[in-house]
Structure formats: C-alpha cells, structure tokens
C-alpha cells in the first residue's frame, strides 16, 4: 500500500468527525466514491462477498492514494440478485428499493455539499440500476454530477491481453473474478473446488462476458436454470494472483484518472429554449 499524498487527510468517510466531513465537502468537495456490491453465490470456491470486497478495496485504496481528490464512503452491501436466489448465500433487494435506497444515499452527499459522486459497482445486475441512479442525480441537482462505473470496464484492454478463457465465457466467479480474489485474500479461495461451467450459447444473440461485452440482446435468465449447478460462469482454473494484481492496479489507475477529469469537468448552466424559457437560441430565426 502506498503512502497517501497528504497523510493529514482522512481517506475514509466512516473515520471522520463531522468537522472533518464538512471540510471534505467544502467548495464542491472531494469526489465521493460509493462502493456498491452484492452478497451472492460465487461458485463452490469463492466467498459470497466477492463483489463487495473488490469495490471496497478499489474505493478505499484510490482514496488512500489521492485523499486530496477522493473520499471513500461506506458501501452498499446488498444488491439486485433475484436471478441467483436459487443458490444458498444469496441475498436480494427488490429493484425499486435498490434504486431508491442508492439514490437517497447519493442525494445525501449532494445535500452535504459534494458535487461529484461516483458509484463504483461490483455486481452485473446492479449496473443498470446504478446508471439510472446516476442519471437521476444529474437530472434532479442544480450543480451535482454523478457517474456509474462497473469496475471490470476499467480493465477491458488489459483483459484482452491476459485472458485465457474464450470470449463469451468470463462472466461470474470466473478467471477474472477469481484472480481478483486471489490477489485480495488467497487463503480464502478454495482453488481445489474451482470448476469450469462454460455455457453453450442459447441463441446467436445472447451471451454474457464481463470483459468483452454482452451479446446484442439483453436477456438474463434465472441462474438456476442455466448453470449446471456450480454457479460459475466461466473457467476459474486459469485464475492467478498475478493476474488479479494487474487487474487491481489497472482499474485503480483508470478510476483515479477518470475522477481527476470528472472533478475538472465544469457544470455548465442549463438552458431553456422552449416557449416558456428566457434563453435565446442562436439557431432560431425570429
Ligand atoms: Zn461477482
């Protein structure tokens, strides 16, 4: 772990007093990193906290490296998981509750003074609702901007070089996620129980791949219908600590770089060119 740029600055909101939290939110504030995970089966070889563990590590480590820019918030532990409820250890939150709850948390940061919020998501089925929450923050705030990232998208280029699994087969408790967990906590991974579960494409238009993108048709079936019972989607046997470390560093670097640019992006004034508005549109001839 590297030394913080300014050891005076606390990177974690949960460790702050309220005067410290106030300072962190002044003048638009530091960019808030909100980790959003899930408690969900990840095959017979990984603990159910994979998605939480990864995003909490990314947010906390990014804020430790750049406490002048970033503030890591306590995580949203539970996610939208109905499709995996046939497997033990999975907890789900109804989609409407999830969206409203995550929105309320993000909007609280806006009310405290922060103007840049980044939702860092670790679970596939949270991606769409997180994007909607970010949109709603932008739509309903005068000066705050929110963006949603699914962390694996920060390492797509690297995955193209590292992956041993064929495209269409790296989706869940797979080579990628298992490598990440090996990097975070090797002792917690039961590699002797890691089994491949490579699905056949059910149509020419539907497949799932975290690192190369899903098929052109959005379709998620109940996972108990399609897995052969392992809960894996991919081949975790090719996972290594070294791959996990490379993914971690790549995602961290891209996360920090995005936040620098997101913070520097100006919030431009809204215009109203409608018949009810006062703004003049240069493209409109009187
Ligand atoms: Zn996962």
Boltz pocket constraint, residues with backbone or C-beta under 6 A from the ligand:
constraints:
  - pocket:
      binder: B
      contacts: [[A, 42], [A, 50], [A, 51], [A, 122], [A, 123], [A, 171], [A, 172], [A, 173], [A, 177]]
      max_distance: 6.0
